[in-house]
Amino acid sequence: MDYRLLESVSRYMRSRGLRGKYDHVILAGAALGAVTDKFAAWGETFWQHLDTAIELHGIHKVIVIDHRDCGAYKVILGEDLSSDPAKERSVHAVQLRKLRDDIKARHAALDVELGLMDLRGKVQTIG
């Protein structure tokens, strides 16, 4: 939902040849927003959107992109991770992998890609 990165996300998806070929769901905190108990309705919304995308568009892949300096991570976790890039990456990776595992548990046939975008728009793949 961060206005600083809307164009960067669009540019990234275009660079992958996906212009006009994807459903875009924006959720505060991205992966963490989908898995946190603090705002359980956010996760419910994510799953409803995913189920609808599968039903209406027959999607076969989910690309989850978190971003650095995420305000929702600060709100939910109570810590500003941006001053320690290695820790920030590690914490995002944990949440991204949790969401990937949850998606695969519900929809085993879906491919899931994980990424962490910096504020310049560069995406680092998370395995």
PATORTI-880935 format. One record per atom (N, C-alpha, C): residue in three letters; x, z, y. Coordinates in steps of 0.1 Angstrom, whole numbers, padded with zeros to 4 digits, always signed. Example, Ala and Ser with C-alpha at 12.3 -4.5 7.8 and 13.67 -1.06 7.14 Angstrom:
BEGIN
Ala+0132+0078-0057 Ala+0123+0078-0045 Ala+0132+0078-0033 Ser+0128+0071-0022 Ser+0137+0071-0011 Ser+0129+0079+0000 
END
This chain:
BEGIN
Met+0008+0000-0012 Met+0000+0000+0000 Met+0009+0000+0013 Asp+0022+0001+0011 Asp+0031+0002+0022 Asp+0032-0012+0030 Tyr+0027-0012+0042 Tyr+0027-0024+0050 Tyr+0041-0030+0052 Arg+0052-0022+0050 Arg+0065-0027+0052 Arg+0069-0037+0041 Leu+0062-0037+0030 Leu+0066-0045+0019 Leu+0056-0055+0014 Leu+0045-0057+0021 Leu+0035-0066+0017 Leu+0041-0081+0016 Glu+0048-0085+0026 Glu+0053-0098+0026 Glu+0064-0099+0016 Ser+0072-0089+0014 Ser+0083-0089+0004 Ser+0077-0091-0010 Val+0066-0084-0013 Val+0060-0085-0026 Val+0055-0100-0028 Ser+0049-0105-0018 Ser+0044-0119-0019 Ser+0056-0129-0021 Arg+0066-0127-0013 Arg+0078-0135-0015 Arg+0084-0134-0029 Tyr+0085-0122-0034 Tyr+0090-0120-0047 Tyr+0082-0127-0058 Met+0069-0126-0057 Met+0060-0133-0066 Met+0061-0148-0065 Arg+0062-0153-0053 Arg+0064-0168-0051 Arg+0077-0172-0057 Ser+0088-0164-0056 Ser+0101-0168-0061 Ser+0100-0168-0076 Arg+0091-0162-0082 Arg+0089-0162-0097 Arg+0080-0173-0101 Gly+0075-0181-0092 Gly+0066-0192-0095 Gly+0052-0187-0097 Leu+0048-0176-0092 Leu+0035-0170-0095 Leu+0025-0171-0083 Arg+0028-0179-0073 Arg+0019-0180-0061 Arg+0005-0184-0066 Gly-0005-0177-0063 Gly-0019-0180-0066 Gly-0022-0178-0081 Lys-0013-0172-0088 Lys-0015-0170-0103 Lys-0015-0156-0107 Tyr-0018-0147-0098 Tyr-0018-0132-0102 Tyr-0028-0125-0095 Asp-0033-0114-0101 Asp-0042-0104-0095 Asp-0033-0094-0089 His-0035-0090-0077 His-0027-0080-0070 His-0035-0067-0068 Val-0030-0057-0074 Val-0037-0043-0073 Val-0027-0035-0066 Ile-0031-0029-0055 Ile-0022-0020-0047 Ile-0027-0006-0049 Leu-0018+0003-0053 Leu-0022+0017-0055 Leu-0011+0026-0049 Ala-0014+0035-0041 Ala-0004+0044-0035 Ala+0004+0051-0046 Gly+0017+0050-0045 Gly+0026+0055-0055 Gly+0028+0046-0067 Ala+0021+0035-0067 Ala+0023+0025-0078 Ala+0022+0032-0091 Ala+0033+0032-0099 Ala+0033+0038-0112 Ala+0029+0053-0112 Leu+0035+0061-0103 Leu+0031+0075-0102 Leu+0017+0076-0099 Gly+0012+0068-0090 Gly-0002+0069-0086 Gly-0012+0067-0097 Ala-0007+0058-0107 Ala-0016+0056-0119 Ala-0015+0066-0129 Val-0004+0074-0129 Val-0003+0084-0140 Val-0004+0099-0136 Thr-0005+0101-0123 Thr-0005+0115-0118 Thr-0019+0122-0121 Asp-0018+0135-0124 Asp-0030+0143-0125 Asp-0035+0147-0111 Lys-0026+0147-0101 Lys-0029+0152-0088 Lys-0041+0144-0081 Phe-0041+0131-0084 Phe-0052+0122-0079 Phe-0057+0114-0091 Ala-0064+0121-0100 Ala-0068+0115-0112 Ala-0076+0102-0110 Ala-0084+0102-0099 Ala-0093+0090-0097 Ala-0084+0077-0095 Trp-0072+0079-0090 Trp-0063+0067-0088 Trp-0060+0061-0101 Gly-0057+0069-0111 Gly-0055+0063-0125 Gly-0067+0057-0130 Glu-0078+0063-0128 Glu-0091+0057-0133 Glu-0093+0043-0127 Thr-0090+0043-0114 Thr-0092+0030-0106 Thr-0082+0020-0112 Phe-0070+0023-0115 Phe-0060+0014-0120 Phe-0065+0008-0134 Trp-0070+0017-0143 Trp-0074+0012-0156 Trp-0087+0003-0155 Gln-0095+0007-0145 Gln-0107-0002-0143 Gln-0103-0016-0138 His-0094-0016-0129 His-0088-0029-0124 His-0082-0037-0135 Leu-0073-0030-0143 Leu-0066-0037-0154 Leu-0076-0043-0164 Asp-0086-0035-0168 Asp-0096-0039-0178 Asp-0104-0051-0172 Thr-0107-0051-0159 Thr-0114-0062-0153 Thr-0105-0075-0153 Ala-0092-0073-0150 Ala-0083-0085-0149 Ala-0082-0091-0163 Ile-0082-0083-0173 Ile-0081-0088-0187 Ile-0094-0095-0190 Glu-0105-0089-0187 Glu-0118-0095-0190 Glu-0121-0108-0182 Leu-0118-0108-0169 Leu-0121-0120-0161 Leu-0111-0131-0161 His-0098-0127-0162 His-0087-0136-0161 His-0078-0138-0173 Gly-0081-0130-0183 Gly-0073-0131-0195 Gly-0058-0129-0193 Ile-0055-0119-0185 Ile-0041-0117-0182 Ile-0033-0113-0194 His-0020-0116-0194 His-0012-0113-0206 His+0001-0105-0202 Lys+0002-0103-0189 Lys+0014-0095-0184 Lys+0010-0087-0172 Val+0016-0075-0171 Val+0015-0066-0160 Val+0029-0064-0154 Ile+0030-0067-0141 Ile+0043-0065-0134 Ile+0041-0053-0125 Val+0047-0042-0127 Val+0046-0030-0119 Val+0058-0029-0110 Ile+0056-0028-0097 Ile+0067-0027-0088 Ile+0065-0015-0079 Asp+0074-0005-0082 Asp+0074+0007-0073 Asp+0084+0003-0061 His+0084+0011-0051 His+0094+0008-0040 His+0101+0021-0036 Arg+0113+0019-0031 Arg+0121+0031-0026 Arg+0114+0036-0013 Asp+0118+0048-0009 Asp+0112+0055+0002 Asp+0097+0055+0002 Cys+0092+0059-0009 Cys+0077+0059-0011 Cys+0071+0072-0007 Gly+0062+0071+0003 Gly+0056+0083+0008 Gly+0047+0090-0002 Ala+0040+0082-0011 Ala+0031+0088-0021 Ala+0040+0096-0030 Tyr+0052+0092-0034 Tyr+0060+0100-0042 Tyr+0063+0114-0035 Lys+0066+0113-0022 Lys+0068+0125-0015 Lys+0056+0135-0015 Val+0044+0129-0013 Val+0032+0137-0013 Val+0029+0143-0027 Ile+0031+0135-0038 Ile+0027+0139-0051 Ile+0038+0149-0057 Leu+0050+0145-0055 Leu+0061+0153-0061 Leu+0066+0164-0052 Gly+0063+0163-0039 Gly+0068+0173-0030 Gly+0083+0173-0026 Glu+0088+0161-0028 Glu+0103+0160-0026 Glu+0106+0146-0020 Asp+0115+0145-0010 Asp+0119+0133-0005 Asp+0131+0128-0012 Leu+0130+0118-0020 Leu+0140+0113-0029 Leu+0150+0103-0022 Ser+0146+0098-0011 Ser+0153+0087-0005 Ser+0167+0090-0001 Ser+0171+0103+0001 Ser+0185+0106+0004 Ser+0194+0106-0008 Asp+0189+0104-0020 Asp+0197+0104-0032 Asp+0193+0091-0040 Pro+0198+0080-0037 Pro+0194+0067-0044 Pro+0194+0068-0059 Ala+0204+0074-0065 Ala+0205+0075-0079 Ala+0193+0083-0085 Lys+0191+0094-0079 Lys+0180+0103-0083 Lys+0166+0096-0081 Glu+0165+0089-0069 Glu+0153+0082-0066 Glu+0150+0072-0077 Arg+0160+0064-0081 Arg+0159+0054-0091 Arg+0154+0060-0104 Ser+0161+0071-0108 Ser+0158+0078-0120 Ser+0144+0083-0121 Val+0139+0089-0110 Val+0125+0095-0110 Val+0115+0083-0111 His+0118+0072-0103 His+0109+0061-0104 His+0109+0055-0118 Ala+0121+0054-0124 Ala+0122+0048-0138 Ala+0113+0057-0148 Val+0113+0070-0147 Val+0105+0078-0155 Val+0091+0075-0154 Gln+0086+0074-0142 Gln+0072+0071-0139 Gln+0068+0057-0144 Leu+0077+0047-0141 Leu+0074+0034-0145 Leu+0073+0033-0160 Arg+0082+0039-0167 Arg+0082+0038-0182 Arg+0070+0045-0187 Lys+0066+0056-0181 Lys+0054+0063-0186 Lys+0042+0054-0184 Leu+0041+0047-0173 Leu+0029+0038-0171 Leu+0030+0026-0181 Arg+0042+0021-0183 Arg+0044+0010-0193 Arg+0039+0015-0207 Asp+0043+0027-0211 Asp+0039+0032-0224 Asp+0024+0034-0225 Asp+0018+0039-0214 Asp+0003+0040-0214 Asp-0004+0027-0215 Ile+0001+0017-0208 Ile-0005+0004-0208 Ile-0004-0002-0223 Lys+0008-0001-0229 Lys+0010-0006-0242 Lys+0002+0002-0252 Ala-0001+0015-0250 Ala-0009+0022-0259 Ala-0024+0017-0259 Arg-0028+0013-0247 Arg-0042+0008-0246 Arg-0044-0006-0248 His-0033-0014-0245 His-0034-0029-0246 His-0020-0034-0251 Ala-0019-0032-0264 Ala-0006-0035-0271 Ala-0001-0049-0269 Ala-0010-0059-0267 Ala-0007-0073-0266 Ala-0001-0076-0252 Leu-0003-0068-0242 Leu+0002-0071-0228 Leu+0017-0069-0228 Asp+0024-0078-0221 Asp+0037-0076-0217 Asp+0037-0068-0204 Val+0047-0060-0203 Val+0048-0051-0191 Val+0063-0052-0185 Glu+0064-0056-0173 Glu+0077-0057-0166 Glu+0077-0046-0155 Leu+0088-0039-0153 Leu+0090-0029-0144 Leu+0101-0032-0133 Gly+0098-0029-0121 Gly+0108-0031-0111 Gly+0107-0020-0100 Leu+0118-0019-0093 Leu+0119-0010-0081 Leu+0124-0018-0070 Met+0116-0019-0059 Met+0119-0028-0048 Met+0126-0019-0037 Asp+0137-0024-0031 Asp+0142-0017-0019 Asp+0135-0022-0007 Leu+0138-0016+0005 Leu+0131-0019+0017 Leu+0134-0033+0023 Arg+0144-0039+0017 Arg+0147-0053+0021 Arg+0140-0063+0012 Gly+0133-0058+0002 Gly+0126-0067-0007 Gly+0133-0071-0020 Lys+0145-0066-0022 Lys+0152-0069-0035 Lys+0146-0060-0046 Val+0143-0066-0057 Val+0138-0059-0069 Val+0148-0057-0080 Gln+0150-0045-0084 Gln+0159-0041-0095 Gln+0150-0039-0107 Thr+0153-0045-0118 Thr+0146-0044-0130 Thr+0149-0031-0136 Ile+0138-0024-0141 Ile+0139-0012-0148 Ile+0135-0014-0163 Gly+0144-0011-0172 Gly+0142-0014-0186 Gly+0135-0002-0193 
END
